[in-house]
Amino acid sequence: MIDHVSVAVADLARSTAFYESVLAPLGLKKLVTREATIGFGKRYPEFWINLRVGLVRVAESTGVHICLRAPDEAAVRTFHAEALARGGRDAGAPGPRQAAMTAYFGAFIFDPDGNKIEAVTFPPAP
């Protein structure tokens, strides 16, 4: 249903390097480079970062977050570790969780601008 998402960033070079490392375990790579925007995806840009000069760090209390699908638990763990190693902050360590409809394995991070990003994978059906 959702075609793509975008987040605002204050430093395009810093955020490009951050997201190249963080999104790689999820199978996303840089596909589009423009003056003030970068698009990441598998075959089509699904996740965009957009330069916003003078952007103030996003408040953690906004309640907004973006969840991206990971191929497996190892990818979720790597996503989280890469984020922390590159200036992101922990918003929920990798681990099993119970949602309203199903169990899943996920991790949450805040990027350098305060955007909350989650990586998630679902266990195979029994």
LUMVOVEX-739706 format. One record per atom (N, C-alpha, C): atom name; residue in three letters; residue number from 1; x, y, z. Coordinates in steps of 0.001 Angstrom, whole numbers, padded with zeros to 6 digits. Each point is the difference from the previous one (the first is absolute). Last residue first. Layout:
N
at;aa;i;px;py;pz
CA;ALA;NUM;X;Y;Z
...
//
This chain:
126
at;aa;i;px;py;pz
N;PRO;126;004515;-021879;011830
CA;PRO;126;000264;-001352;000512
C;PRO;126;-000551;-001089;-000911
N;ALA;125;001823;004896;-001711
CA;ALA;125;-001232;-000608;000514
C;ALA;125;000300;-001427;000477
N;PRO;124;003938;003663;000102
CA;PRO;124;-000749;-000802;-000970
C;PRO;124;-001245;-000619;000659
N;PRO;123;001786;004641;001912
CA;PRO;123;000404;-001406;-000020
C;PRO;123;-000806;-000765;-001051
N;PHE;122;001232;005225;-000537
CA;PHE;122;-001029;-000846;000590
C;PHE;122;000451;-001446;-000063
N;THR;121;002437;005221;000212
CA;THR;121;-000156;-001239;-000753
C;THR;121;-001006;-000865;000755
N;VAL;120;001999;005570;-000215
CA;VAL;120;-000829;-001077;000513
C;VAL;120;000063;-001214;-000912
N;ALA;119;002024;005370;001497
CA;ALA;119;000181;-001131;-000913
C;ALA;119;-000726;-001177;000625
N;GLU;118;-000386;005743;000524
CA;GLU;118;-000059;-001361;000523
C;GLU;118;000331;-000975;-001119
N;ILE;117;000585;005633;001432
CA;ILE;117;-000058;-001020;-001039
C;ILE;117;000034;-001374;000674
N;LYS;116;-000590;005701;001000
CA;LYS;116;-000073;-001339;000584
C;LYS;116;-000250;-001021;-001108
N;ASN;115;002482;005117;000236
CA;ASN;115;-001035;-000802;-000646
C;ASN;115;000033;-001419;000561
N;GLY;114;003138;003670;001108
CA;GLY;114;-001097;-000317;000896
C;GLY;114;-001143;-000781;-000627
N;ASP;113;004425;001395;-001839
CA;ASP;113;-000933;001124;000045
C;ASP;113;-001211;-000260;000880
N;PRO;112;003529;-003293;-000828
CA;PRO;112;000637;001201;000552
C;PRO;112;-000905;001232;000094
N;ASP;111;-002540;-004641;000233
CA;ASP;111;001114;000409;-000846
C;ASP;111;000612;001283;000566
N;PHE;110;-002508;-003965;002770
CA;PHE;110;-000176;001381;-000421
C;PHE;110;001195;000332;-000877
N;ILE;109;-002337;-005069;000937
CA;ILE;109;001103;000960;000159
C;ILE;109;-000529;001410;-000282
N;PHE;108;-001672;-005618;001049
CA;PHE;108;-000315;001400;-000274
C;PHE;108;001248;000848;000209
N;ALA;107;-001639;-005550;-001050
CA;ALA;107;000894;000942;000678
C;ALA;107;-000363;001398;-000464
N;GLY;106;-002177;-005598;000007
CA;GLY;106;000248;001340;-000508
C;GLY;106;000999;000776;000823
N;PHE;105;-003235;-004765;-001110
CA;PHE;105;001324;000323;000516
C;PHE;105;000364;001354;-000582
N;TYR;104;-005067;-002519;001124
CA;TYR;104;001008;000393;-000977
C;TYR;104;001323;000243;000702
N;ALA;103;-005658;-001958;000439
CA;ALA;103;001331;000178;000583
C;ALA;103;000967;000403;-001118
N;THR;102;-005332;001210;-000282
CA;THR;102;000976;-001072;-000159
C;THR;102;001280;000296;000780
N;MET;101;-004099;002808;-000011
CA;MET;101;-000414;-001079;-000890
C;MET;101;000968;-001182;-000046
N;ALA;100;000636;004022;002728
CA;ALA;100;-001412;-000324;000168
C;ALA;100;-000397;-001235;-000803
N;ALA;99;005063;000140;001323
CA;ALA;99;-000896;001038;-000501
C;ALA;99;-001445;-000449;000202
N;GLN;98;005006;-001312;002240
CA;GLN;98;-001355;-000458;-000293
C;GLN;98;-000837;001193;-000431
N;ARG;97;005618;-001454;-000070
CA;ARG;97;-001064;000874;000471
C;ARG;97;-001344;-000608;-000364
N;PRO;96;005870;-001011;000274
CA;PRO;96;-001369;-000409;-000312
C;PRO;96;-001002;000962;000623
N;GLY;95;004871;001927;-001271
CA;GLY;95;-000577;-001056;000815
C;GLY;95;-001401;-000348;-000434
N;PRO;94;004235;004123;-000253
CA;PRO;94;-000536;-001139;-000741
C;PRO;94;-000549;-001067;000945
N;ALA;93;-000038;005015;001838
CA;ALA;93;000996;-000996;-000420
C;ALA;93;-000657;-001143;-000776
N;GLY;92;-001404;005205;000616
CA;GLY;92;-000573;-001316;000274
C;GLY;92;000908;-001066;-000564
N;ALA;91;001041;004490;-000447
CA;ALA;91;-001390;000290;000364
C;ALA;91;-000738;-001299;000299
N;ASP;90;005409;002259;-000709
CA;ASP;90;-000878;-001127;000257
C;ASP;90;-001393;000497;000379
N;ARG;89;003333;002862;-003195
CA;ARG;89;-000234;-000317;001416
C;ARG;89;-000999;-001136;000111
N;GLY;88;003970;001924;-003868
CA;GLY;88;-001398;-000165;000356
C;GLY;88;-000112;-000332;001484
N;GLY;87;004205;000485;-002438
CA;GLY;87;-000591;001212;000560
C;GLY;87;-001479;-000067;000287
N;ARG;86;002918;-003620;-001748
CA;ARG;86;000098;001155;-000890
C;ARG;86;-000764;001219;000491
N;ALA;85;000167;-004392;002178
CA;ALA;85;001402;000251;-000346
C;ALA;85;000181;001274;-000816
N;LEU;84;-004357;-001595;001120
CA;LEU;84;000685;000477;001207
C;LEU;84;001447;000344;-000295
N;ALA;83;-002533;-001879;-003511
CA;ALA;83;-000544;001308;000392
C;ALA;83;000741;000565;001202
N;GLU;82;001018;-004365;-001416
CA;GLU;82;000524;001001;-000942
C;GLU;82;-000492;001395;000376
N;ALA;81;-001742;-003643;002446
CA;ALA;81;001427;000209;000304
C;ALA;81;000612;001069;-000901
N;HIS;80;-004488;-001340;-000862
CA;HIS;80;000106;000689;001290
C;HIS;80;001455;000334;000324
N;PHE;79;-000830;-002591;-003863
CA;PHE;79;-000609;001322;-000158
C;PHE;79;000207;000824;001274
N;THR;78;001123;-004522;000211
CA;THR;78;001018;000790;-000708
C;THR;78;-000486;001422;-000234
N;ARG;77;-003027;-003075;001927
CA;ARG;77;001112;000263;000921
C;ARG;77;001067;000881;-000651
N;VAL;76;-003547;-001475;-002690
CA;VAL;76;-000508;000939;001003
C;VAL;76;001123;000382;000959
N;ALA;75;000927;-003346;-003116
CA;ALA;75;-000061;001309;-000654
C;ALA;75;-000515;001063;000967
N;ALA;74;000027;-004470;001442
CA;ALA;74;001379;000494;-000128
C;ALA;74;000018;001388;-000632
N;GLU;73;-004120;-002370;000288
CA;GLU;73;000425;000592;001272
C;GLU;73;001410;000564;-000071
N;ASP;72;-002585;-000186;-004655
CA;ASP;72;000149;-000950;001099
C;ASP;72;000487;000728;001253
N;PRO;71;-001257;002273;-004155
CA;PRO;71;-000142;-001388;-000439
C;PRO;71;000071;-001022;001137
N;ALA;70;-002077;005081;000437
CA;ALA;70;001315;-000639;-000058
C;ALA;70;-000174;-001457;-000421
N;ARG;69;-003049;004939;-000299
CA;ARG;69;000063;-001459;000090
C;ARG;69;001436;-000480;-000177
N;LEU;68;-001809;004843;002105
CA;LEU;68;000484;-000619;-001231
C;LEU;68;000165;-001501;000208
N;CYS;67;-002612;004692;002279
CA;CYS;67;000415;-001387;000170
C;CYS;67;000361;-000587;-001361
N;ILE;66;-000493;005112;002628
CA;ILE;66;-000095;-000733;-001260
C;ILE;66;000555;-001391;000238
N;HIS;65;-002388;004129;003277
CA;HIS;65;001138;-000846;-000331
C;HIS;65;-000292;-000738;-001291
N;VAL;64;-002021;004085;003761
CA;VAL;64;000159;-000449;-001377
C;VAL;64;001204;-000935;-000092
N;GLY;63;-001435;002468;003964
CA;GLY;63;-000753;-001228;-000205
C;GLY;63;000121;-000555;-001405
N;THR;62;001986;003996;002539
CA;THR;62;-000980;000186;-001079
C;THR;62;-000878;-001225;-000204
N;SER;61;003848;000949;003188
CA;SER;61;-001381;-000168;000456
C;SER;61;-001038;000139;-001114
N;GLU;60;004861;000715;-000307
CA;GLU;60;-000295;-001423;000143
C;GLU;60;-001463;-000252;000342
N;ALA;59;001900;004251;-002900
CA;ALA;59;-000308;-000386;001376
C;ALA;59;-000381;-001474;000065
N;VAL;58;003354;002235;-003680
CA;VAL;58;-001389;-000406;000187
C;VAL;58;-000203;-000428;001454
N;ARG;57;003762;003621;-001681
CA;ARG;57;-000185;-001422;000320
C;ARG;57;-001477;-000285;000295
N;VAL;56;000926;004032;-003151
CA;VAL;56;000220;-000229;001422
C;VAL;56;-000293;-001470;000255
N;LEU;55;001495;002669;-004713
CA;LEU;55;-000876;-000945;000701
C;LEU;55;000419;-000131;001455
N;GLY;54;001965;002677;-003766
CA;GLY;54;-000474;000568;001250
C;GLY;54;-000933;-000921;000779
N;VAL;53;000298;-001161;-004983
CA;VAL;53;000960;000906;000617
C;VAL;53;-000604;000611;001257
N;ARG;52;-001069;-004565;-002463
CA;ARG;52;-000765;001148;000472
C;ARG;52;000971;000875;000777
N;LEU;51;000048;-004607;-003585
CA;LEU;51;000694;001071;000715
C;LEU;51;-000972;001115;000351
N;ASN;50;-001208;-005284;-000708
CA;ASN;50;-000098;001309;-000638
C;ASN;50;000650;001064;000869
N;ILE;49;-000514;-005747;-001080
CA;ILE;49;000434;001007;000969
C;ILE;49;000067;001323;-000749
N;TRP;48;-002841;-004950;-000870
CA;TRP;48;000704;001217;-000434
C;TRP;48;000475;000790;001216
N;PHE;47;-001911;-005151;-001813
CA;PHE;47;000343;000767;001202
C;PHE;47;000871;001173;-000439
N;GLU;46;-001550;-003036;-003213
CA;GLU;46;-001098;-000157;000951
C;GLU;46;000188;000882;001232
N;PRO;45;001844;-000747;-005445
CA;PRO;45;000196;000745;001252
C;PRO;45;-001249;-000030;000889
N;TYR;44;001372;-004067;-003288
CA;TYR;44;-000717;001265;-000135
C;TYR;44;000199;000767;001308
N;ARG;43;001766;-004259;-000425
CA;ARG;43;-000036;000262;-001442
C;ARG;43;-000573;001381;-000298
N;LYS;42;001143;-000863;004459
CA;LYS;42;000502;-001249;-000573
C;LYS;42;000086;000151;-001516
N;GLY;41;000539;004355;003254
CA;GLY;41;-000974;-001044;-000254
C;GLY;41;000670;-001264;-000484
N;PHE;40;000531;005816;001274
CA;PHE;40;000495;-001353;000253
C;PHE;40;-001109;-000996;-000321
N;GLY;39;001478;005562;-001085
CA;GLY;39;-001003;-001050;000049
C;GLY;39;000638;-001374;000154
N;ILE;38;001008;005658;000962
CA;ILE;38;000576;-001302;-000333
C;ILE;38;-001110;-001031;000147
N;THR;37;000706;005846;-000485
CA;THR;37;-000741;-001201;000381
C;THR;37;000715;-001250;-000482
N;ALA;36;001161;004671;-001027
CA;ALA;36;-000477;000105;001383
C;ALA;36;-000794;-001214;000455
N;GLU;35;002288;000246;-004364
CA;GLU;35;000657;001053;000772
C;GLU;35;-000409;000007;001464
N;ARG;34;-000476;-004666;-002282
CA;ARG;34;-000315;001332;-000518
C;ARG;34;000635;001022;000926
N;THR;33;-000105;-005661;-001099
CA;THR;33;000707;001098;000653
C;THR;33;-000358;001289;-000720
N;VAL;32;-001741;-005556;000548
CA;VAL;32;-000165;001318;-000617
C;VAL;32;000775;001029;000824
N;LEU;31;000167;-004628;001191
CA;LEU;31;-000380;-000116;-001408
C;LEU;31;-000062;001337;-000719
N;LYS;30;002059;-002862;004675
CA;LYS;30;-000217;001329;-000590
C;LYS;30;-000250;-000172;-001495
N;LYS;29;-001390;-004059;003196
CA;LYS;29;001223;000706;-000392
C;LYS;29;-000356;001342;-000624
N;LEU;28;-002098;-004545;003192
CA;LEU;28;-000221;001271;-000686
C;LEU;28;001339;000660;-000308
N;GLY;27;-000899;-004177;002569
CA;GLY;27;-000042;-000180;-001445
C;GLY;27;-000253;001261;-000788
N;LEU;26;000746;-000737;004836
CA;LEU;26;-001405;-000192;-000366
C;LEU;26;-000172;-000174;-001510
N;PRO;25;004249;000964;002069
CA;PRO;25;-000447;-001314;000471
C;PRO;25;-001458;-000319;-000355
N;ALA;24;001778;004358;-001219
CA;ALA;24;000594;-001120;-000745
C;ALA;24;-000441;-001369;000522
N;LEU;23;-001025;004440;001981
CA;LEU;23;-000990;-000640;-000865
C;LEU;23;000549;-001202;-000769
N;VAL;22;002775;002668;002954
CA;VAL;22;-001136;-000509;000780
C;VAL;22;-001000;-000763;-000872
N;SER;21;003874;002210;-001934
CA;SER;21;000397;-001088;000903
C;SER;21;-001187;-000651;000687
N;GLU;20;-000760;003734;-002796
CA;GLU;20;000619;-001039;-000834
C;GLU;20;000380;-001205;000856
N;TYR;19;-001642;003882;002176
CA;TYR;19;-001012;-000889;-000553
C;TYR;19;000570;-001038;-000962
N;PHE;18;002966;003215;001985
CA;PHE;18;-000722;-000715;001051
C;PHE;18;-000949;-001027;-000621
N;ALA;17;002172;002966;-002907
CA;ALA;17;000927;-001009;000523
C;ALA;17;-000674;-000852;001066
N;THR;16;-002491;003595;-001613
CA;THR;16;000205;-000976;-001073
C;THR;16;000920;-001111;000475
N;SER;15;-000668;003659;002857
CA;SER;15;-001135;-000911;-000008
C;SER;15;000100;-001030;-001117
N;ARG;14;003313;003379;000305
CA;ARG;14;000027;-000821;001215
C;ARG;14;-001114;-001041;-000032
N;ALA;13;000043;003157;-003497
CA;ALA;13;001162;-000891;-000087
C;ALA;13;000057;-000941;001205
N;LEU;12;-003371;003371;-000070
CA;LEU;12;-000240;-001047;-000985
C;LEU;12;001167;-000978;-000095
N;ASP;11;-002004;003049;003992
CA;ASP;11;001300;-000133;-000663
C;ASP;11;-000099;-001175;-000960
N;ALA;10;-003832;001194;002492
CA;ALA;10;000692;001293;000041
C;ALA;10;001314;-000011;-000783
N;VAL;9;-004857;-002855;-000766
CA;VAL;9;001318;-000075;000629
C;VAL;9;000683;001358;-000095
N;ALA;8;-005195;-002842;-000594
CA;ALA;8;000804;001209;-000128
C;ALA;8;001307;-000178;000759
N;VAL;7;-003179;-003898;-002437
CA;VAL;7;000326;000647;001260
C;VAL;7;000879;001212;-000294
N;SER;6;-003792;-003586;-002731
CA;SER;6;001110;000952;000017
C;SER;6;000216;000509;001414
N;VAL;5;-002457;-004429;-003125
CA;VAL;5;-000013;000919;001140
C;VAL;5;001223;000893;-000095
N;HIS;4;-003407;-003341;-003517
CA;HIS;4;001309;000404;000518
C;HIS;4;-000194;000923;001199
N;ASP;3;-003618;-002680;-001920
CA;ASP;3;000989;-000064;-001070
C;ASP;3;001398;000345;000485
N;ILE;2;-004534;-002283;002420
CA;ILE;2;000873;001177;000024
C;ILE;2;001091;-000176;-001040
N;MET;1;-003062;-003476;000215
CA;MET;1;-000813;001185;000000
C;MET;1;000861;001254;000000
//
